[in-house]
Amino acid sequence: MTEQELMDLDFEKVMVYDEESDNGYDYYYFRKQIGGSLYLAADNLNKEKQLRVNIDDLGLVIRDINLLKELINVFSKIEDERREASLSKENG
């Protein structure tokens, strides 16, 4: 996946400066929160200059943009249902 593809999916570009990391260099990564406390992260370019998306909590790696879109869509639907149920409950 390219950086642009991730940005098109509303991934946030997070800058990490040397002062914060003490690595000797600045760097950045991409992240997107889905499903409450689950984050998707991408920071490793492969030799073709493509990014992989990781689900750190589960140790999974997603390499296909279409699978990533499906995963985001599923979590968006779950969040929408949760919101609708909450609103319905509030409105009695």
Buried (B, 14 or more C-beta within 10 A) or exposed (E): BEBEBBEEBEBEEEEBEEEEEEEEEEEEBBBBEBBEEEBBBBBEEEEEEBBBBBBEEEEEEBEEBEEBEEBBEEBEEEEEEEEEEEEEEEEE
